[in-house]
Amino acid sequence: MVKDFPLYSLEKLARQAGAERVSTSALRALKEALLEISEQIARDSIKMAEHANRITIKREDVQLANR
C-alpha cells in the first residue's frame, strides 16, 4: 500500500476547503482514510475490468467503482 505522500498536500487541500488550521493528527487521519477509500476503489475497478473480460483498468471502471 502506498504510504509516501506528503501531509502538506492534504493540508493544502484542507485549506482550500476552508480550514484555517489543521492538526498533524487530523492530517494523518485524513491520509489513512483517503488511502483506504482509494484502495477500495482500486479493488472495485479491478472487478469491473474482470467482469468486462479485460485485464486493463479503464477510466470507466474507476468511475463506476467510485459511485
Backbone bond lengths (Angstrom), bond angles and torsions (degrees), N, CA, C in turn:
res aa  C-N    CA-C-N  psi(-1)  N-CA   C-N-CA  omega(-1)  CA-C   N-CA-C  phi
1 M - - - 1.441 - - 1.523 109.01 -
2 V 1.308 116.48 140.91 1.463 122.18 179.65 1.523 108.83 -73.05
3 K 1.303 115.96 128.63 1.463 119.14 177.86 1.517 111.18 -130.36
4 D 1.324 117.46 -2.25 1.446 120.63 -174.88 1.514 112.92 -103.42
5 F 1.304 116.38 81.08 1.456 119.61 164.98 1.520 105.85 -140.56
6 P 1.308 115.72 145.08 1.462 119.84 -170.51 1.523 113.86 -68.96
7 L 1.312 114.68 143.79 1.453 120.15 176.44 1.527 110.79 -66.42
8 Y 1.331 115.95 -24.27 1.464 119.38 179.82 1.524 111.02 -57.03
9 S 1.323 117.24 -38.20 1.466 120.56 179.17 1.524 110.73 -60.76
10 L 1.316 116.35 -39.42 1.465 120.34 179.46 1.519 110.95 -72.73
11 E 1.320 116.46 -35.79 1.461 119.87 177.03 1.538 109.68 -62.83
12 K 1.310 115.51 -43.11 1.460 120.92 178.51 1.531 110.09 -61.08
13 L 1.327 116.53 -43.13 1.456 121.92 178.09 1.533 110.70 -61.32
14 A 1.332 116.47 -44.86 1.467 120.84 179.66 1.524 111.01 -63.26
15 R 1.314 116.68 -39.82 1.467 120.32 178.77 1.532 111.01 -66.27
16 Q 1.325 116.34 -38.98 1.464 119.65 176.90 1.520 111.27 -64.46
17 A 1.327 116.00 -28.10 1.464 120.93 178.71 1.526 111.46 -81.54
18 G 1.346 116.62 -7.18 1.458 119.28 175.65 1.515 116.68 117.27
19 A 1.324 117.92 -3.60 1.464 120.35 -179.94 1.524 110.22 -73.94
20 E 1.329 116.12 135.27 1.460 119.86 176.53 1.524 110.89 -83.98
21 R 1.325 114.71 -40.74 1.465 120.22 179.32 1.518 108.75 -138.47
22 V 1.331 115.60 145.91 1.466 120.95 179.28 1.517 107.57 -138.05
23 S 1.325 116.72 128.86 1.465 119.89 179.95 1.528 110.98 -74.40
24 T 1.306 115.25 157.01 1.465 120.80 178.15 1.520 110.66 -61.67
25 S 1.327 116.82 -38.46 1.470 119.24 179.99 1.529 110.89 -66.25
26 A 1.333 117.01 -35.55 1.464 120.26 177.21 1.526 110.15 -66.95
27 L 1.324 117.07 -39.42 1.463 120.50 178.44 1.522 111.03 -65.50
28 R 1.328 116.70 -39.15 1.476 119.82 177.22 1.525 110.80 -64.59
29 A 1.333 116.84 -40.68 1.462 120.79 179.05 1.528 110.45 -65.48
30 L 1.322 116.74 -40.65 1.460 120.99 177.31 1.520 110.71 -63.16
31 K 1.323 115.99 -41.28 1.462 121.13 178.33 1.528 110.76 -60.23
32 E 1.318 116.52 -46.79 1.472 120.30 178.58 1.522 111.71 -61.27
33 A 1.332 116.10 -43.72 1.467 120.18 -179.79 1.525 110.83 -62.64
34 L 1.315 116.81 -44.26 1.465 120.47 -179.89 1.525 111.59 -64.79
35 L 1.326 116.56 -38.74 1.459 119.81 178.15 1.527 111.49 -64.58
36 E 1.327 116.47 -41.25 1.461 120.63 179.14 1.526 110.65 -64.47
37 I 1.319 116.44 -45.36 1.464 120.76 179.88 1.528 110.20 -63.48
38 S 1.325 116.28 -44.03 1.467 120.57 -179.46 1.519 111.39 -63.17
39 E 1.316 116.28 -40.20 1.463 120.20 179.35 1.527 110.69 -64.06
40 Q 1.324 117.00 -40.04 1.468 120.42 178.65 1.517 111.01 -66.31
41 I 1.320 117.10 -41.55 1.462 120.68 177.76 1.526 109.83 -62.52
42 A 1.323 117.28 -40.44 1.467 120.64 178.30 1.524 110.66 -62.44
43 R 1.338 117.22 -45.14 1.471 120.85 178.56 1.525 110.93 -60.74
44 D 1.324 116.41 -45.60 1.462 120.42 -179.72 1.533 111.27 -65.93
45 S 1.321 116.93 -35.19 1.470 121.22 177.80 1.523 110.68 -63.55
46 I 1.318 115.97 -39.87 1.465 120.73 177.29 1.529 109.78 -61.56
47 K 1.324 116.49 -43.25 1.460 120.20 178.58 1.522 111.33 -61.77
48 M 1.333 116.23 -40.48 1.470 120.31 178.83 1.528 110.89 -61.94
49 A 1.320 116.35 -45.01 1.470 120.74 179.66 1.527 110.30 -64.54
50 E 1.323 117.40 -42.93 1.467 120.70 178.99 1.522 111.08 -62.47
51 H 1.317 115.93 -39.95 1.459 120.02 179.30 1.536 110.84 -62.07
52 A 1.320 116.30 -31.64 1.469 121.13 178.67 1.535 111.43 -89.86
53 N 1.331 116.23 12.64 1.472 122.25 -179.86 1.531 112.63 58.42
54 R 1.324 115.29 40.91 1.458 120.65 177.39 1.520 108.95 -124.00
55 I 1.329 115.68 156.36 1.459 119.48 173.07 1.528 110.80 -105.94
56 T 1.323 115.53 -11.00 1.460 120.74 179.04 1.522 109.66 -96.26
57 I 1.316 116.24 128.44 1.459 121.05 175.69 1.524 108.09 -81.00
58 K 1.312 115.76 130.34 1.460 121.24 179.23 1.530 109.66 -108.55
59 R 1.319 114.31 166.17 1.459 120.54 179.83 1.528 110.89 -54.62
60 E 1.315 116.86 -40.18 1.458 121.21 -179.39 1.529 111.84 -61.36
61 D 1.338 116.45 -35.71 1.463 120.44 177.78 1.524 110.40 -62.57
62 V 1.315 115.12 -44.64 1.471 120.33 -179.23 1.526 109.30 -66.33
63 Q 1.308 117.43 -41.24 1.456 120.99 -179.85 1.534 110.89 -63.52
64 L 1.320 116.24 -42.69 1.466 119.52 177.64 1.531 111.42 -66.64
65 A 1.305 116.80 -39.39 1.459 121.39 -179.36 1.525 111.36 -67.54
66 N 1.299 116.57 -25.87 1.460 120.59 -177.30 1.520 112.67 -85.12
67 R 1.304 118.54 -4.11 1.482 121.13 179.23 1.489 111.93 -74.39
